[in-house]
Amino acid sequence: MSTSDTVAGAAIDARGNPQAWNMRLVGHCPMEGRGDGMHINLKDGYAFFAHMGDYGLGTSILDVRDPSAPRVVNQLPVPTGIHSHKVQIVGDVLLVNYEQYRGSSAQGGLKVFDVSRPTEPREIAFLPMTGKGIHRMTYFEEPYVYVTGSEAGWTDQFLIIVDLSDPSNPREVGRFWMPGMHAAGGEQLSLPPGRSSKLHHALVRGDRAYCGWWDQGLVILDVADKTRPTLVSHLDFGADVSGATHSAMPLPGRDVLVVTDECVHNDCEGIPKQVRVVDISDDPNPKVVSLFPVPSEADFCARGGRFGPHNVHEMRPGTFSDPNIVHLTYFNGGIRVLDVTNATAPREIAYFVPEAPPGKKSIQLNDLIVDQNGLIYVSDRFGGGLYIFELTGRG
């Protein structure tokens, strides 16, 4: 590996050293400074890149058949007051979320597109929500979508299962919420001040859904009966050490979850967020067996923005899948890759911290997906656009 491969596009630390190890930047599309990115999915040589909503964009479609030169080929706008920052694709069906943004009262819900022509999405359905809309959804295989939705009468977002057997007519088939969330039904929450009960999203393997339930930690559901999901177990990590639990990803072929909290404060304010490794060999009694190491090669707290974990590559069908390798975004800590062969002792094997986008103090790498060839597609929250990386070594 040449020195130029190592340092291209990397941030430089106070000693003038590039912040890249075992990883190189393959390609980058800044999207004319409007790359306020979140979720990414891939289809037939195209990346579907969801936007936070700061520039009136919902989804950009980029041609990534040459990963060294990604380019925008189409963009889907969104109405004022909506952000459409999540995308999911199975076959020729694209799902995007509509969620109220910055206090608006715009109509939220789930929008469905036909993408048999990837560069020319054609809207075929919309499932409205009476609350703020949909925050995230998991659609890995037909016909069910596991939606993080909200409805009037509930305190916050919860699980809604949608049947897409007919993509032009999505229909709800089941829902689950934690006790206390159905205010209209007379329920009352009992949580410490400043903490909330809400689903971030669910990842499903077999008849289990593994849920990051924000300030209530990890929730495991039995979803064998889609019309009546039931609670298997609940692991609260504790108000003094946790909060904002984001994702709970089952490692393929192992009884192990990687569970991320989402860093939600700038400048290292508040309780530091963690990535936990959880043993689910006895899933009614999950237990934490280790924590991921915290990046320490620079003073990230002084850089501005968020420093902490966000999301992992979720190993959806058709993408990179390895029971021992985890790819993780860490906001201004860049993209990190860890080896979890030993669940009790995860170790970092690669990272890349890009330089800040123009006019920003730091990078804020937000979400990611890794293709079958190991190319890592990552979005930046601060407008940096789409980055494509690849590993050059493993520790």
C-alpha positions as CSV (number, residue, x, y, z in Angstrom):
1,M,0.0,0.0,0.0
2,S,1.5,3.4,-1.0
3,T,1.6,6.4,1.3
4,S,-0.7,8.3,-1.0
5,D,-3.3,5.5,-0.7
6,T,-3.2,5.8,3.1
7,V,-3.5,9.6,3.4
8,A,-5.8,10.6,0.6
9,G,-8.6,12.8,2.0
10,A,-7.7,12.0,5.6
11,A,-7.7,14.5,8.4
12,I,-4.3,15.5,9.8
13,D,-3.7,15.4,13.5
14,A,-1.8,18.0,15.6
15,R,1.5,16.2,14.8
16,G,0.9,16.2,11.0
17,N,0.1,12.5,10.8
18,P,-2.7,11.2,8.7
19,Q,-5.7,9.7,10.5
20,A,-6.0,6.5,8.5
21,W,-5.0,3.0,9.4
22,N,-5.6,-0.1,7.2
23,M,-8.1,1.8,5.1
24,R,-8.0,4.0,2.0
25,L,-10.5,6.4,0.4
26,V,-11.6,5.0,-3.0
27,G,-14.0,7.7,-4.1
28,H,-15.9,10.7,-2.9
29,C,-18.9,12.7,-4.1
30,P,-19.4,16.0,-2.2
31,M,-22.7,16.6,-4.0
32,E,-22.0,20.3,-4.4
33,G,-22.1,20.8,-0.6
34,R,-25.6,19.4,-0.3
35,G,-24.6,16.0,0.8
36,D,-26.3,16.1,4.2
37,G,-26.4,12.3,4.3
38,M,-28.0,9.6,6.3
39,H,-29.1,6.1,5.2
40,I,-27.6,4.4,2.1
41,N,-28.8,1.3,0.1
42,L,-27.4,-0.2,-3.1
43,K,-29.0,-1.6,-6.2
44,D,-27.4,-2.6,-9.6
45,G,-24.4,-0.3,-9.4
46,Y,-26.4,2.7,-7.9
47,A,-26.3,4.1,-4.4
48,F,-29.6,5.5,-3.0
49,F,-28.4,8.2,-0.6
50,A,-31.0,9.6,1.9
51,H,-30.7,13.2,3.0
52,M,-31.3,14.8,6.4
53,G,-33.5,17.4,4.7
54,D,-31.6,20.6,5.1
55,Y,-31.6,21.4,1.3
56,G,-35.1,20.1,0.3
57,L,-33.8,16.8,-0.9
58,G,-35.1,13.4,0.0
59,T,-33.1,10.8,-1.9
60,S,-30.1,11.2,-4.3
61,I,-29.3,8.4,-6.7
62,L,-25.6,8.1,-7.5
63,D,-23.9,6.0,-10.2
64,V,-21.2,4.0,-8.3
65,R,-20.3,1.5,-11.0
66,D,-16.9,3.2,-11.0
67,P,-16.5,3.6,-7.2
68,S,-13.5,6.0,-7.8
69,A,-15.8,8.5,-9.4
70,P,-19.4,8.4,-7.9
71,R,-21.7,10.9,-9.5
72,V,-25.3,12.0,-9.0
73,V,-27.8,11.0,-11.7
74,N,-31.1,11.9,-10.1
75,Q,-32.6,13.5,-7.0
76,L,-36.0,13.2,-5.3
77,P,-37.3,16.4,-3.6
78,V,-39.3,16.3,-0.4
79,P,-42.1,18.7,0.8
80,T,-41.2,21.5,3.2
81,G,-41.2,20.3,6.8
82,I,-40.3,16.7,5.9
83,H,-37.1,14.8,6.0
84,S,-36.8,11.6,4.2
85,H,-33.5,10.4,5.6
86,K,-33.9,6.6,5.4
87,V,-34.0,4.2,2.4
88,Q,-34.6,0.5,2.0
89,I,-34.6,-1.6,-1.2
90,V,-35.6,-5.2,-1.8
91,G,-35.8,-6.2,-5.5
92,D,-37.5,-3.4,-7.4
93,V,-39.2,-1.8,-4.4
94,L,-37.7,1.3,-2.8
95,L,-39.1,2.5,0.6
96,V,-38.4,6.0,1.9
97,N,-39.6,7.5,5.2
98,Y,-41.5,10.8,5.6
99,E,-41.0,12.3,9.0
100,Q,-42.0,15.7,10.3
101,Y,-38.9,17.9,10.6
102,R,-38.0,20.8,12.9
103,G,-41.5,21.1,14.4
104,S,-43.5,21.0,11.2
105,S,-47.0,19.5,11.0
106,A,-46.5,18.0,7.5
107,Q,-47.9,14.6,6.6
108,G,-45.6,11.8,7.6
109,G,-45.6,8.1,6.5
110,L,-44.1,5.5,4.3
111,K,-43.6,6.1,0.6
112,V,-43.2,3.3,-1.9
113,F,-41.4,3.5,-5.3
114,D,-40.9,1.1,-8.2
115,V,-37.2,1.2,-9.0
116,S,-37.1,-1.4,-11.8
117,R,-35.4,1.4,-13.6
118,P,-33.0,2.5,-10.8
119,T,-32.4,6.0,-12.1
120,E,-36.1,6.7,-12.6
121,P,-38.1,5.9,-9.4
122,R,-41.8,5.8,-9.8
123,E,-44.1,6.4,-6.8
124,I,-46.7,3.6,-6.4
125,A,-48.0,4.0,-2.8
126,F,-48.0,6.0,0.4
127,L,-49.0,4.8,3.9
128,P,-49.7,7.8,6.1
129,M,-49.2,8.0,9.8
130,T,-51.3,10.2,12.1
131,G,-48.3,11.1,14.3
132,K,-44.9,12.6,13.2
133,G,-44.4,9.9,10.6
134,I,-41.8,7.2,10.2
135,H,-38.3,7.5,11.5
136,R,-36.7,4.3,10.2
137,M,-37.7,0.9,8.7
138,T,-36.1,-2.5,8.2
139,Y,-36.9,-4.2,4.9
140,F,-34.6,-7.1,4.3
141,E,-36.8,-9.5,2.5
142,E,-40.3,-9.8,1.2
143,P,-43.0,-9.2,2.3
144,Y,-42.7,-7.6,5.8
145,V,-41.4,-4.2,6.8
146,Y,-40.5,-3.4,10.4
147,V,-41.3,0.2,10.7
148,T,-40.5,2.7,13.5
149,G,-43.7,4.7,13.3
150,S,-45.8,7.1,15.4
151,E,-49.5,7.5,15.7
152,A,-51.7,9.9,17.6
153,G,-52.5,8.6,21.1
154,W,-49.0,7.1,21.7
155,T,-46.3,8.9,23.6
156,D,-43.6,8.3,21.0
157,Q,-42.5,6.0,18.1
158,F,-43.0,2.2,18.3
159,L,-42.9,-0.9,16.2
160,I,-45.4,-1.3,13.3
161,I,-45.2,-4.3,11.0
162,V,-46.4,-3.6,7.4
163,D,-47.2,-6.2,4.8
164,L,-45.9,-5.4,1.3
165,S,-47.2,-8.4,-0.5
166,D,-48.8,-5.9,-2.8
167,P,-46.3,-3.0,-2.8
168,S,-49.0,-0.7,-4.3
169,N,-51.2,-1.4,-1.2
170,P,-49.1,-1.5,2.0
171,R,-51.1,-2.5,5.0
172,E,-50.4,-2.7,8.7
173,V,-50.6,-6.2,10.2
174,G,-49.3,-5.8,13.8
175,R,-47.7,-3.4,16.3
176,F,-45.8,-3.5,19.6
177,W,-45.1,-0.8,22.2
178,M,-43.6,-0.8,25.6
179,P,-46.0,-0.6,28.6
180,G,-47.0,3.0,29.3
181,M,-46.7,4.3,25.8
182,H,-50.4,4.1,24.8
183,A,-51.5,7.3,26.5
184,A,-54.9,7.3,24.8
185,G,-55.5,3.8,26.3
186,G,-54.9,5.1,29.8
187,E,-51.3,3.9,30.1
188,Q,-48.7,6.0,31.9
189,L,-44.9,5.9,31.6
190,S,-42.8,5.6,34.7
191,L,-39.3,6.7,33.8
192,P,-36.6,8.9,35.4
193,P,-36.8,12.6,34.4
194,G,-35.4,13.4,31.0
195,R,-35.6,9.8,29.7
196,S,-38.0,8.5,27.0
197,S,-39.4,5.3,25.8
198,K,-39.3,5.0,22.0
199,L,-38.1,2.5,19.4
200,H,-35.3,3.5,17.2
201,H,-35.5,0.5,15.0
202,A,-35.6,-3.3,14.9
203,L,-33.3,-5.7,13.2
204,V,-34.9,-9.1,12.5
205,R,-33.4,-12.6,12.4
206,G,-35.7,-15.6,12.2
207,D,-38.6,-15.0,14.6
208,R,-36.7,-12.5,16.7
209,A,-36.7,-8.7,16.4
210,Y,-33.8,-7.0,18.2
211,C,-34.7,-3.4,19.1
212,G,-32.8,-0.4,20.3
213,W,-35.4,1.1,22.6
214,W,-33.7,4.4,23.2
215,D,-33.5,5.2,27.0
216,Q,-34.9,1.8,27.8
217,G,-32.0,-0.1,26.2
218,L,-32.4,-3.5,24.4
219,V,-35.8,-5.1,23.7
220,I,-36.1,-8.5,22.2
221,L,-39.4,-9.5,20.6
222,D,-40.9,-12.7,19.3
223,V,-42.3,-11.8,15.8
224,A,-43.2,-15.3,14.7
225,D,-46.8,-14.1,14.7
226,K,-46.6,-10.8,12.8
227,T,-50.0,-9.8,14.0
228,R,-49.1,-10.1,17.7
229,P,-45.4,-9.4,18.5
230,T,-44.6,-10.4,22.1
231,L,-41.8,-9.4,24.6
232,V,-39.0,-12.0,25.1
233,S,-36.7,-9.9,27.2
234,H,-35.7,-6.3,28.1
235,L,-32.2,-5.3,29.2
236,D,-32.0,-1.7,30.6
237,F,-28.4,-0.6,30.6
238,G,-29.1,1.9,33.3
239,A,-29.7,5.7,33.3
240,D,-26.2,6.4,34.6
241,V,-24.4,4.6,31.9
242,S,-26.6,4.6,28.8
243,G,-29.3,6.2,26.8
244,A,-30.2,6.6,23.1
245,T,-29.8,2.9,22.3
246,H,-29.8,2.9,18.5
247,S,-29.2,-0.5,17.0
248,A,-29.0,-4.1,18.0
249,M,-27.4,-6.2,15.3
250,P,-27.2,-10.0,15.5
251,L,-23.9,-11.3,14.2
252,P,-24.6,-14.0,11.6
253,G,-24.4,-17.6,12.9
254,R,-23.6,-16.4,16.5
255,D,-25.7,-15.8,19.6
256,V,-24.2,-12.3,19.9
257,L,-25.5,-8.8,19.4
258,V,-23.6,-5.6,18.8
259,V,-25.7,-2.9,20.4
260,T,-24.9,0.8,19.8
261,D,-26.0,3.9,21.7
262,E,-26.2,7.0,19.5
263,C,-24.1,10.0,20.5
264,V,-26.6,12.8,20.6
265,H,-24.6,15.8,22.1
266,N,-21.8,17.9,20.7
267,D,-18.4,18.4,22.2
268,C,-18.5,15.3,24.4
269,E,-21.2,16.7,26.6
270,G,-23.3,14.3,28.8
271,I,-22.7,10.6,29.5
272,P,-20.4,9.0,26.9
273,K,-22.2,6.6,24.6
274,Q,-21.1,2.9,24.2
275,V,-21.1,0.0,21.9
276,R,-21.9,-3.2,23.8
277,V,-21.4,-6.8,22.9
278,V,-24.4,-8.8,24.3
279,D,-24.6,-12.6,24.7
280,I,-28.1,-13.8,23.6
281,S,-27.5,-17.6,23.9
282,D,-30.2,-17.4,26.5
283,D,-32.3,-14.7,24.9
284,P,-34.8,-14.3,27.8
285,N,-31.7,-13.3,29.8
286,P,-29.3,-11.3,27.6
287,K,-26.1,-10.1,29.2
288,V,-23.4,-7.6,28.3
289,V,-20.0,-9.3,27.9
290,S,-17.8,-6.4,26.7
291,L,-17.6,-2.8,25.4
292,F,-16.0,-1.6,22.2
293,P,-12.8,0.4,22.7
294,V,-13.2,4.2,22.4
295,P,-11.0,5.8,19.6
296,S,-8.1,7.7,21.3
297,E,-5.6,8.5,18.6
298,A,-6.7,12.2,18.7
299,D,-8.5,14.7,20.8
300,F,-11.9,14.3,19.2
301,C,-13.7,16.2,21.9
302,A,-12.0,19.4,20.8
303,R,-13.0,19.1,17.2
304,G,-16.6,20.1,17.4
305,G,-19.8,18.2,16.6
306,R,-20.6,14.7,17.9
307,F,-17.9,12.2,19.0
308,G,-19.3,8.8,19.6
309,P,-21.0,5.8,18.0
310,H,-24.0,5.9,15.7
311,N,-24.7,2.9,13.5
312,V,-23.2,-0.4,12.3
313,H,-23.3,-2.0,8.9
314,E,-26.4,-4.2,9.3
315,M,-25.4,-7.0,7.0
316,R,-28.6,-7.0,5.1
317,P,-29.0,-9.8,2.4
318,G,-26.8,-9.2,-0.6
319,T,-24.1,-7.2,1.3
320,F,-20.9,-8.0,3.2
321,S,-21.6,-10.5,5.9
322,D,-19.0,-11.7,8.4
323,P,-19.7,-13.0,11.9
324,N,-16.4,-11.5,13.2
325,I,-16.1,-8.1,11.5
326,V,-18.1,-5.0,12.5
327,H,-18.1,-1.7,10.6
328,L,-19.2,1.3,12.7
329,T,-19.7,5.1,12.2
330,Y,-18.3,7.3,15.0
331,F,-19.3,10.8,13.9
332,N,-16.1,13.0,14.1
333,G,-14.2,9.8,14.9
334,G,-14.8,8.6,11.3
335,I,-15.4,5.1,10.2
336,R,-14.1,2.3,12.5
337,V,-13.7,-1.5,11.8
338,L,-13.4,-4.0,14.6
339,D,-12.7,-7.7,15.0
340,V,-15.2,-9.4,17.4
341,T,-14.0,-12.9,17.0
342,N,-13.5,-12.9,20.8
343,A,-16.8,-11.4,22.0
344,T,-15.3,-10.5,25.3
345,A,-12.4,-8.6,23.8
346,P,-13.3,-6.6,20.6
347,R,-10.3,-5.0,19.0
348,E,-10.0,-2.3,16.4
349,I,-8.4,-3.2,13.1
350,A,-8.9,-0.2,10.8
351,Y,-10.2,3.4,10.7
352,F,-10.4,6.4,8.5
353,V,-11.2,10.0,9.6
354,P,-11.8,12.3,6.6
355,E,-11.0,16.0,6.7
356,A,-13.9,18.3,7.6
357,P,-16.2,19.5,4.8
358,P,-15.7,23.1,3.7
359,G,-16.9,25.5,6.4
360,K,-17.2,22.8,9.1
361,K,-15.0,22.1,12.1
362,S,-15.2,18.3,11.8
363,I,-16.5,15.4,9.8
364,Q,-19.7,13.7,11.1
365,L,-19.9,10.3,9.5
366,N,-23.5,9.2,9.9
367,D,-24.5,5.8,8.4
368,L,-23.0,3.1,6.2
369,I,-23.4,0.0,4.1
370,V,-20.7,-2.4,2.9
371,D,-21.1,-4.2,-0.4
372,Q,-20.3,-7.9,-1.1
373,N,-16.8,-6.8,-2.4
374,G,-16.0,-5.0,0.8
375,L,-16.4,-1.5,-0.4
376,I,-17.7,0.7,2.4
377,Y,-20.2,3.4,1.5
378,V,-20.6,6.1,4.2
379,S,-22.6,9.3,4.5
380,D,-21.6,12.6,6.2
381,R,-24.2,14.5,8.3
382,F,-22.4,17.8,7.9
383,G,-22.8,18.0,4.1
384,G,-19.7,16.1,3.0
385,G,-21.7,13.7,0.8
386,L,-20.8,10.1,-0.1
387,Y,-17.5,8.5,0.8
388,I,-16.3,5.1,-0.5
389,F,-13.6,3.3,1.4
390,E,-11.9,-0.1,1.4
391,L,-9.8,-2.0,3.8
392,T,-6.1,-2.4,3.0
393,G,-5.3,-4.6,6.1
394,R,-6.8,-6.1,9.2
395,G,-4.7,-5.0,12.2
